[in-house]
Amino acid sequence: MKLPLSARGALVAAKIPLYRAFRRYGEPRLPPLAMSFVVTDRCNSLCKTCNIGRRFIEDPSVAEGELTLEEYTRVFSSLARPMWVTFSGGEPFMRADFPEIVARLAELVRPAVINIPTNATLVRGTTRGVEKILGRLGETRLVVNVSLDGVGEEHDRVRGFDGNFALAERTLAELRALDDPRLTLGVNTVLSRFNIEHADELFDYVLGVVRPDSYVVELAQIRPEYHNQDDVIAPDPVLASRAIDSFLAKSEKHARRGVSRLVEAFRQKYYADVKRELRSPVGHECYSAFATCSVTAHGQVWSNTQRADPMGDLRDFDLDFRALWRSRQAEQARAKIRAERCHCETSNVAYSNTLMNPRALPEVLYHFVGSALH
């Protein structure tokens, strides 16, 4: 039986004390609430903040040996029912079977939300892929986030792809024309030292011209999955903090209702935490490997894509996620996380951390009520 989203949310809320016990005592070993799957190392962009595309273009063999469609099907069959699943890359739509991968997860796992970020360079492939997914989505909600890191040639410069901005505009228009109530059309912006001085122009364009259903702004991050550990990409902290304030001020008139408004409240808490970390890094209690995890294109399970604590290889567990989740290596990753204060800035992980922290929820409620009054 398919539960309404509100009922599933109530079930999640009831499990919060159990997840806290899982983190503190090791039991009960609950399945993750949110998961991300990196489905491919293929990418056709040469972004200044990420080296996935550069690595693939220099050596296409890095994409060999990725999990196959049938392997994904077996993995999905071993999952419980996470609320939120993200599929990313690389550029996920460069996999010909990507829409089928997502469709099978929707049918077998039936999460509340599936999220897909895309560089929007493959207009026809992306639109047709989303149409196919919607045809087999059931009642799951689909969020497609188009990356926009600048306006016009500025976007092309940051993304390392001439003509990307025009292609993104076409992709946004064609996805909007699908007009499906289950589809949330979003935009995602990464602020880095390469575009921070043009942030206001970008915010005005996205909020005033594109007017997406959802708009997420994040700071550029060093992550093992991006192969950018030796790069200098972070924006100036003062400029970044000002940009976040500007974004929030410009976004106020676009407040959401219902579930979307609640999501916006969690995002406001996320932005407040990012600003605090910019001023003085203090760390926080992390629920990666407890409430969230990430699966690489080759089947390795990580705590998340920023920490990358190895929890095991799905192929070593006969593609049985539940067996891996309860393994000794997974417990070793959790022990490491318990012992440390985390500074992860990944938004999906941050939302789970906020949900599990009773002291953080009043701030979320404050933003939720403030949005309603506004």
C-alpha positions in Angstrom: 0.0 0.0 0.0 1.3 3.4 -1.0 1.3 5.8 2.0 0.7 9.5 1.5 3.8 11.6 1.9 2.5 13.1 5.1 2.0 9.7 6.6 5.5 8.6 5.5 6.9 11.8 7.1 5.2 10.9 10.3 6.8 7.4 10.2 10.2 9.0 9.7 9.6 11.4 12.6 8.8 8.4 14.8 12.1 6.7 13.9 14.3 9.7 14.9 14.9 8.4 18.4 15.8 5.0 16.9 18.3 6.5 14.6 19.8 8.4 17.5 20.1 5.1 19.4 21.7 3.5 16.3 24.4 6.2 16.2 25.1 6.1 19.9 24.7 2.4 20.7 24.9 0.6 17.4 21.3 -0.8 17.6 18.8 -1.0 16.1 20.6 -1.1 12.7 18.0 0.8 10.6 18.2 1.1 6.8 19.2 4.5 5.4 16.5 7.3 5.0 18.3 8.8 2.1 20.7 7.3 -0.5 22.7 8.7 -3.5 23.8 6.6 -6.5 26.6 7.9 -8.7 25.6 6.0 -11.8 28.5 6.9 -14.1 31.9 8.5 -14.3 31.1 9.7 -17.8 30.9 13.5 -18.2 31.1 16.0 -21.1 31.8 19.1 -19.0 35.2 20.5 -17.9 33.9 22.4 -14.8 36.4 24.5 -12.9 35.2 23.0 -9.6 35.2 19.3 -10.6 37.5 17.0 -12.5 35.1 14.1 -13.3 34.7 15.2 -17.0 38.4 16.0 -17.4 39.3 12.6 -16.0 36.8 10.8 -18.3 37.8 12.7 -21.5 41.5 12.0 -20.8 40.8 8.3 -20.1 37.4 7.0 -21.1 38.3 3.6 -19.5 37.5 5.1 -16.0 33.8 4.4 -16.9 34.4 0.7 -17.6 33.1 -1.8 -15.1 30.3 0.3 -13.8 27.3 -1.5 -12.3 25.1 -2.8 -15.0 21.3 -2.5 -15.2 20.8 -6.0 -14.0 23.2 -5.4 -11.1 21.3 -2.3 -10.1 18.1 -4.3 -10.2 19.5 -6.8 -7.8 20.7 -4.0 -5.5 17.3 -2.3 -5.6 15.6 -5.5 -4.7 17.6 -5.7 -1.5 16.8 -2.1 -0.3 14.2 -1.1 2.2 12.3 2.1 1.4 14.4 5.2 1.7 12.5 8.5 1.6 14.9 10.2 -0.8 17.1 8.8 -3.5 19.5 10.9 -5.6 21.0 9.8 -8.9 24.0 11.7 -10.1 27.3 11.3 -12.1 29.3 12.5 -14.0 26.4 13.3 -16.2 23.8 10.6 -15.6 22.0 11.0 -18.9 25.2 10.0 -20.7 24.2 6.4 -19.7 21.8 5.1 -22.3 20.1 2.9 -19.8 19.8 5.6 -17.1 16.1 6.2 -17.5 15.5 2.4 -17.1 17.7 2.3 -14.0 15.6 5.1 -12.4 12.3 3.5 -13.5 13.3 0.2 -11.9 14.1 1.8 -8.6 10.8 3.6 -8.7 8.9 0.4 -9.2 10.9 -1.8 -6.8 11.6 0.7 -4.0 9.0 3.4 -4.3 10.8 6.2 -2.5 8.9 9.4 -1.7 11.3 11.5 -3.9 13.9 10.8 -6.6 16.3 13.6 -7.4 18.4 14.0 -10.5 21.0 16.7 -11.1 22.0 17.3 -14.7 24.3 19.6 -16.7 21.5 19.9 -19.3 23.7 19.5 -22.3 21.8 16.6 -23.8 18.5 18.3 -24.4 16.7 15.5 -26.3 18.2 12.7 -24.2 17.3 14.4 -21.0 13.7 15.3 -22.0 12.9 11.8 -23.4 14.6 10.2 -20.4 12.5 12.2 -18.0 9.3 11.3 -20.0 10.2 7.6 -19.7 10.8 7.9 -16.0 7.5 9.7 -15.4 5.7 7.0 -17.3 6.8 4.5 -14.7 7.2 6.7 -11.6 3.9 5.9 -9.8 3.3 8.3 -7.0 6.9 9.1 -6.4 7.9 12.7 -6.9 10.7 13.5 -9.4 13.1 16.5 -8.9 15.3 17.4 -11.9 17.9 20.0 -11.0 19.5 21.8 -13.9 23.0 23.3 -13.1 23.4 27.0 -13.7 26.6 28.6 -12.5 26.4 31.8 -14.4 24.4 33.8 -17.0 25.3 33.4 -20.7 28.9 33.0 -21.5 29.8 33.2 -17.8 28.1 29.8 -17.3 29.9 28.3 -20.3 33.2 29.5 -18.9 32.7 28.0 -15.4 31.3 24.8 -16.8 34.0 24.4 -19.5 31.4 23.8 -22.3 30.7 26.3 -25.0 27.0 26.7 -25.6 26.0 25.0 -22.3 23.9 28.0 -21.2 21.8 27.9 -24.4 21.3 24.2 -24.1 20.3 24.6 -20.4 17.7 27.1 -21.4 16.3 24.7 -24.0 16.3 21.8 -21.5 14.5 23.9 -18.9 11.8 24.9 -21.5 11.2 21.3 -22.7 11.1 19.9 -19.2 8.6 22.6 -18.2 6.5 21.7 -21.2 6.0 18.2 -19.8 3.6 19.8 -17.3 3.5 16.8 -14.9 2.4 17.5 -11.3 4.9 14.9 -10.0 7.8 16.8 -11.7 9.6 19.5 -9.7 11.8 21.5 -12.0 14.8 22.8 -10.1 18.0 24.8 -10.6 21.2 24.2 -8.7 24.0 26.7 -8.4 27.6 26.1 -7.1 29.3 29.2 -5.8 33.0 29.2 -6.2 35.9 31.6 -6.5 35.2 31.5 -10.2 31.7 33.0 -10.1 31.2 34.5 -6.7 31.5 38.1 -7.9 28.6 37.5 -10.4 26.3 35.8 -7.8 23.7 38.5 -7.7 23.3 38.6 -11.4 22.8 34.9 -11.4 20.3 34.9 -8.6 18.2 37.6 -10.4 18.2 35.6 -13.6 17.1 32.3 -12.0 14.5 33.8 -9.6 13.2 36.4 -12.0 13.4 34.8 -15.4 13.7 31.0 -15.0 11.4 30.9 -11.9 12.0 27.3 -11.1 9.9 25.3 -8.6 13.1 24.8 -6.5 16.4 26.7 -6.3 19.4 25.4 -4.4 22.6 27.2 -3.9 25.7 25.5 -2.5 29.3 26.4 -2.0 32.0 24.6 -4.0 33.2 21.5 -2.2 36.3 19.4 -2.1 35.1 15.8 -2.6 36.8 12.5 -3.5 34.1 11.9 -6.1 35.1 15.1 -7.8 38.8 14.3 -7.9 39.5 17.9 -6.9 41.4 17.4 -3.6 44.4 19.5 -4.9 42.4 22.3 -6.4 41.6 25.8 -4.9 38.0 26.4 -5.6 36.3 27.8 -2.5 35.0 31.4 -2.7 36.2 34.1 -0.3 34.4 33.4 3.0 33.2 37.1 3.3 31.9 37.2 -0.2 30.3 33.8 0.2 28.5 34.9 3.4 27.2 38.0 1.6 26.1 36.0 -1.3 24.1 33.7 0.9 22.4 36.7 2.6 21.6 38.2 -0.8 20.2 34.9 -2.1 18.0 34.5 1.0 16.7 38.1 0.7 15.9 37.7 -3.0 14.2 34.3 -2.4 11.8 35.5 0.3 9.1 36.5 -2.2 9.3 33.0 -3.7 8.4 31.2 -0.4 6.8 27.7 -0.9 3.7 26.2 0.5 3.0 22.8 2.1 5.8 20.2 1.8 7.9 22.6 -0.3 7.7 25.2 2.4 9.0 22.7 4.9 11.9 21.8 2.6 12.7 25.5 2.3 12.8 25.7 6.1 15.4 23.0 6.2 17.3 24.8 3.5 17.3 28.0 5.5 18.7 26.1 8.5 21.4 24.6 6.1 22.4 28.1 4.9 22.6 29.3 8.5 24.9 26.4 9.3 27.1 27.1 6.3 27.5 30.7 7.4 28.5 29.6 10.9 31.1 27.2 9.4 32.5 30.0 7.3 32.9 32.2 10.4 34.3 29.5 12.7 34.3 25.8 11.9 33.0 23.9 14.9 31.7 20.7 13.3 28.6 18.7 14.1 27.2 15.2 14.9 27.1 13.4 11.5 24.5 10.7 10.6 26.3 9.6 7.4 26.5 5.7 7.4 23.6 5.7 9.8 20.7 7.6 8.0 22.5 8.3 4.7 25.0 6.7 2.4 26.4 6.9 -1.2 27.0 4.2 -3.8 29.7 4.8 -6.4 29.3 3.8 -10.1 31.4 0.7 -9.5 29.5 -0.4 -6.4 31.5 0.9 -3.5 29.3 2.1 -0.7 30.6 5.3 1.1 29.3 7.1 4.2 28.9 10.1 1.9 30.6 11.7 -1.1 32.6 14.2 1.0 33.9 12.0 3.8 34.1 8.8 1.6 34.5 6.4 4.5 34.5 3.0 2.8 31.7 0.7 4.0 32.1 -2.1 1.5 31.8 -3.2 -2.1 28.4 -4.4 -3.2 29.9 -7.0 -5.5 31.7 -8.6 -2.5 28.2 -9.0 -0.9 26.5 -10.6 -4.0 24.8 -7.2 -4.5 22.9 -7.5 -1.3 22.8 -4.0 0.3 21.3 -5.2 3.6 24.2 -7.6 4.1 26.8 -4.9 3.4 24.9 -2.4 5.7 25.3 -4.9 8.6 28.9 -5.8 7.8 32.0 -5.4 9.9 33.5 -2.8 7.5 30.3 -0.8 7.7 30.6 -0.8 11.5 34.2 0.3 11.2 33.1 3.3 9.1 30.5 4.2 11.7 33.0 3.9 14.6 35.1 6.5 12.8 32.2 8.9 12.3 31.1 8.5 16.0 34.6 9.5 17.1 34.8 12.7 15.0 33.2 16.1 14.6 32.1 16.4 11.0 32.4 19.5 8.7 30.5 18.1 5.7 28.7 20.7 3.6 26.8 18.3 1.4 23.2 19.6 1.6 21.4 16.2 1.4 23.5 15.0 4.4 23.0 18.3 6.2 19.2 17.9 6.0 19.4 14.4 7.6 21.7 15.7 10.3 19.3 18.5 11.1 16.4 16.1 11.2 18.2 13.9 13.8 19.2 16.8 16.0 16.5 17.9 18.5 18.3 21.1 19.2 18.2 22.1 15.5 14.5 21.5 15.0 13.2 24.7 16.7 15.3 26.7 14.2 13.6 24.8 11.4 10.2 25.5 12.9 11.1 29.2 13.2 11.9 29.4 9.4 8.8 27.3 8.6 6.5 29.6 10.6 8.3 32.7 9.3 7.7 31.6 5.7 4.0 30.9 6.4 3.5 34.4 7.9 5.4 36.0 5.0 
